[in-house]
Amino acid sequence: MRAIAQDRYGAPDALELRDVERPVVGGDDVLVRVHAASANPYDLHYIRGLPYIVRGVGSRAGFGLRGPRRSTRGRDLAGQVEAVGRNVTRFHPGDEVYGVGLGTFAGYALASESGLAPKPANLTFVQAAAMPVAAVTALRAIRDHGRIQRGQTVLVNGAAGGVGTFAVQIAKAFGADVTGVCSTRNVEMVRSIGADHVVDYTAADFTRASKRYDLILDLVGNRSVSDCRRALEPTGTLLLSHGGRSNWVGPAGPILRALVISRFVSQKMRAFTARVTSDDLVALKGLVEDGKVTPVIDRTYPLSESPDALRYLEAGHARGKVVITV
């Protein structure tokens, strides 16, 4: 089969389209014929091997000291079940699914039962592939870590990005009053997906305004913790999924400082990552089929142009998601 693979760390140019063996199905595996996959910052960590700390401690996740332990790239997927292992009970060949797998920038990819769910009936494979990592991250942030309640106020810094477009819609679905922060060119798009208020960061500074928020989701990391705290209610929560660009420790430094500060103030500051589970994918499926969440897709690329897709994502100007069609 054809797949996007790499043997060395580097820029997206390190990726190449090559013929590889089709994955062998184990007892707990689901083999999915991939129709589409989406690009995530997660993938860029594997491509570049950054931050460096993961090369020493991330061997179980597929990182190696000098190059990736797993050569194929990609995490998100949408497609049809091709075969299942003897221990799999919830999926059967022919089922349309979405979720996460290993090496999904390929014709076929292995996934676990716990990382898949039935594809939302009203989405195409391309739309469904845009969801897993980004939408689950947004869901966990709003529902689990932010514990948002109807009528509370939420600000999403980075509202036009992959996670941000889902966070705006999910917060609205939970009954929040939502403010999105984005650039001038994205103001109308962020408003169109349900934001009650939009702040153009080129013209205004949300940390200097008078409005206070119950939850701030910082997906950009361009403002200090102290700045963000000014915009929080006294008992509000600041969620950090991006804390810096250090090649050595990534966001760990700023995030650790925020966690220390949180011990001494009434405001809560938390860092989070999201593990994609079938329960969360099913919850998102319900929101999509109820018309409350719709993926925003900026561009699609054929499999052979995956390096271009990753370069575009890495440039930081994507509106919503970048999807690779297989």
BABAFI-552425 format. One line per 10 residues: for each residue x, y, z of C-alpha. Coordinates in steps of 0.25 Angstrom, whole numbers, padded with zeros to 4 digits. Layout:
X,Y,Z; ...
//
This chain:
0000,0000,0000; 0004,0015,-0001; 0007,0022,0011; 0014,0035,0016; 0027,0031,0024; 0040,0037,0029; 0053,0031,0034; 0059,0043,0040; 0054,0055,0048; 0053,0068,0041
0044,0078,0033; 0032,0073,0026; 0041,0071,0014; 0046,0058,0022; 0033,0052,0018; 0032,0043,0006; 0021,0035,-0001; 0026,0020,-0002; 0021,0006,-0003; 0020,-0001,0010
0014,-0014,0015; -0001,-0014,0019; -0002,-0015,0034; -0004,-0029,0040; -0017,-0030,0049; -0015,-0034,0063; -0026,-0040,0072; -0030,-0026,0077; -0028,-0018,0065; -0037,-0012,0055
-0032,-0010,0041; -0038,0002,0034; -0037,0006,0019; -0034,0020,0021; -0042,0030,0012; -0037,0043,0019; -0028,0047,0030; -0025,0061,0036; -0012,0068,0040; -0010,0072,0055
0001,0079,0062; 0003,0065,0069; 0008,0060,0055; 0018,0071,0055; 0024,0067,0068; 0027,0053,0062; 0032,0059,0049; 0042,0069,0056; 0045,0060,0068; 0042,0073,0077
0043,0076,0088; 0056,0069,0090; 0052,0063,0103; 0042,0054,0096; 0053,0046,0089; 0058,0041,0103; 0045,0039,0110; 0035,0036,0098; 0040,0023,0093; 0027,0016,0096
0020,0026,0088; 0029,0024,0076; 0040,0034,0078; 0055,0030,0076; 0067,0038,0079; 0071,0040,0065; 0059,0036,0057; 0045,0032,0059; 0043,0017,0064; 0030,0016,0055
0032,0021,0041; 0018,0024,0036; 0011,0037,0041; -0003,0041,0044; -0013,0040,0055; -0027,0044,0051; -0035,0036,0041; -0049,0033,0035; -0051,0021,0026; -0057,0007,0026
-0054,-0005,0034; -0046,-0015,0025; -0044,-0026,0036; -0044,-0028,0051; -0037,-0037,0061; -0043,-0048,0068; -0045,-0040,0081; -0052,-0029,0074; -0068,-0029,0076; -0073,-0015,0073
-0068,-0013,0059; -0070,-0022,0046; -0064,-0021,0032; -0071,-0010,0024; -0075,-0001,0036; -0072,0014,0034; -0064,0019,0045; -0055,0031,0050; -0045,0032,0061; -0030,0030,0063
-0020,0020,0058; -0006,0018,0055; 0000,0023,0042; -0013,0028,0036; -0006,0036,0025; -0007,0023,0017; -0017,0014,0010; -0019,0005,0022; -0017,0007,0037; -0018,-0001,0050
-0027,0005,0061; -0032,0000,0074; -0047,-0002,0077; -0046,0008,0088; -0041,0019,0078; -0052,0018,0068; -0067,0021,0067; -0077,0020,0056; -0076,0032,0046; -0086,0043,0048
-0097,0040,0038; -0098,0054,0033; -0083,0056,0030; -0074,0052,0019; -0061,0044,0021; -0053,0057,0019; -0062,0064,0030; -0061,0053,0040; -0046,0052,0038; -0045,0066,0043
-0051,0063,0056; -0044,0053,0065; -0032,0059,0072; -0036,0074,0071; -0051,0072,0074; -0048,0062,0086; -0038,0072,0091; -0048,0083,0091; -0059,0075,0097; -0050,0071,0109
-0046,0085,0111; -0060,0091,0112; -0067,0079,0118; -0057,0072,0127; -0046,0082,0131; -0054,0095,0130; -0067,0089,0135; -0075,0100,0128; -0089,0102,0132; -0101,0109,0124
-0100,0124,0125; -0085,0124,0128; -0075,0132,0120; -0064,0125,0112; -0053,0132,0104; -0045,0124,0093; -0032,0130,0090; -0029,0124,0076; -0043,0122,0072; -0040,0120,0057
-0031,0108,0058; -0034,0094,0058; -0037,0092,0073; -0043,0106,0074; -0054,0105,0064; -0059,0092,0071; -0057,0099,0085; -0066,0111,0081; -0077,0102,0076; -0076,0092,0088
-0077,0103,0098; -0089,0109,0091; -0095,0095,0091; -0093,0095,0106; -0100,0108,0107; -0089,0117,0110; -0087,0132,0105; -0075,0130,0096; -0064,0140,0092; -0054,0136,0081
-0041,0143,0079; -0035,0143,0065; -0029,0151,0054; -0036,0161,0045; -0038,0151,0033; -0045,0141,0042; -0055,0150,0050; -0067,0147,0041; -0064,0132,0041; -0063,0131,0056
-0076,0139,0057; -0082,0129,0047; -0079,0117,0056; -0087,0123,0068; -0078,0132,0075; -0086,0143,0083; -0074,0152,0083; -0061,0153,0074; -0049,0160,0078; -0039,0164,0067
-0026,0163,0074; -0019,0172,0064; -0029,0183,0069; -0032,0180,0083; -0026,0173,0095; -0035,0164,0103; -0026,0164,0115; -0028,0179,0116; -0043,0180,0114; -0053,0181,0126
-0060,0167,0123; -0057,0155,0132; -0058,0141,0128; -0062,0128,0136; -0053,0120,0126; -0041,0124,0117; -0036,0113,0107; -0022,0118,0102; -0019,0110,0090; -0008,0120,0085
0001,0123,0097; 0004,0137,0092; -0001,0144,0105; 0006,0142,0119; -0001,0135,0130; -0002,0148,0138; -0008,0155,0126; -0019,0144,0125; -0022,0144,0140; -0026,0159,0138
-0037,0154,0129; -0042,0143,0139; -0053,0144,0149; -0047,0142,0163; -0051,0127,0163; -0049,0125,0148; -0041,0115,0141; -0030,0117,0131; -0027,0104,0122; -0014,0104,0115
-0011,0095,0104; 0000,0103,0098; 0011,0109,0107; 0023,0112,0099; 0032,0108,0087; 0045,0103,0094; 0052,0092,0086; 0056,0086,0099; 0044,0085,0108; 0033,0090,0099
0022,0096,0107; 0026,0090,0120; 0033,0103,0126; 0021,0112,0125; 0011,0102,0129; 0019,0098,0142; 0019,0112,0146; 0004,0114,0144; 0002,0101,0152; 0010,0107,0163
0003,0120,0163; -0010,0113,0164; -0007,0107,0177; -0007,0121,0184; -0019,0128,0177; -0034,0126,0176; -0033,0124,0161; -0030,0111,0155; -0019,0109,0145; -0018,0095,0138
-0011,0089,0126; -0017,0077,0119; -0016,0067,0108; -0027,0059,0102; -0027,0044,0100; -0037,0040,0089; -0047,0030,0094; -0059,0024,0087; -0068,0030,0098; -0064,0044,0094
-0065,0041,0079; -0079,0036,0081; -0083,0049,0089; -0077,0057,0078; -0085,0049,0068; -0098,0053,0075; -0094,0068,0075; -0091,0067,0060; -0104,0059,0057; -0112,0069,0065
-0106,0081,0057; -0099,0087,0068; -0084,0084,0063; -0079,0085,0049; -0065,0083,0045; -0058,0095,0039; -0048,0091,0028; -0038,0100,0022; -0032,0092,0011; -0031,0078,0006
-0018,0071,0000; -0016,0058,-0007; -0008,0048,0000; 0004,0050,-0009; 0004,0065,-0004; 0004,0062,0011; 0017,0070,0012; 0010,0082,0007; -0001,0080,0016; 0008,0079,0028
0016,0091,0024; 0003,0099,0023; -0002,0095,0037; 0012,0098,0043; 0011,0112,0037; 0000,0115,0047; -0010,0121,0038; -0020,0110,0036; -0035,0113,0038; -0040,0101,0044
-0035,0087,0040; -0025,0083,0029; -0030,0069,0023; -0022,0059,0014; -0030,0050,0005; -0026,0036,0002
//
